[in-house]
Amino acid sequence: MARKKLSTTVYITPEQDARLKALTQRTKVPTAEYIRQGIDLVLEKYRDQLPGQVDLHLGSR
């Protein structure tokens, strides 16, 4: 069963829009899926700044 998705608005540049449309047309993967993947990449990159994350570098003071 697919997870529920929430609707939101994002503002992208015309260049980003054109490139996403070209990618979507070529791959048949919806633009929204690429945006979700991009969000996941950013969240992973900054996961140590999210609430509830454990600092594993305590011994390197």
C-alpha positions in Angstrom: 0.0 0.0 0.0 1.4 3.4 -1.0 2.2 5.9 1.7 -0.1 9.0 1.9 1.4 12.1 0.3 0.9 15.7 1.3 0.5 18.5 -1.1 2.8 21.5 -1.0 4.0 24.3 -3.2 7.6 24.8 -4.2 9.1 27.5 -6.4 11.7 26.4 -8.9 13.6 28.3 -11.6 12.5 28.2 -15.2 15.7 26.2 -16.0 14.9 23.7 -13.3 11.4 23.4 -14.6 12.6 22.8 -18.2 15.1 20.2 -17.2 12.7 18.4 -14.9 10.1 18.3 -17.7 12.7 16.9 -20.2 13.7 14.3 -17.7 10.1 13.3 -17.0 9.3 13.1 -20.7 12.3 10.9 -21.3 11.9 8.6 -18.3 8.2 8.7 -17.7 8.9 9.2 -14.0 6.7 11.9 -12.5 8.3 15.2 -11.6 6.9 14.9 -8.1 8.9 11.7 -7.7 12.2 13.5 -8.6 11.3 16.3 -6.2 10.7 13.7 -3.4 14.0 12.0 -4.2 15.8 15.4 -4.0 14.2 16.1 -0.6 15.4 12.7 0.6 18.9 13.5 -0.5 18.9 16.9 1.4 17.4 15.3 4.5 20.1 12.6 4.4 22.9 15.1 3.9 21.7 17.2 6.9 20.4 14.4 9.1 22.8 15.3 12.0 21.0 18.7 12.3 17.6 17.1 12.6 15.9 16.8 16.1 16.5 13.6 17.9 19.8 12.7 16.2 22.5 11.3 18.4 26.0 12.9 18.2 28.4 10.0 17.7 31.5 12.3 17.9 31.3 12.9 21.6 34.8 11.3 22.2 36.6 13.7 19.8 36.5 16.8 21.9 
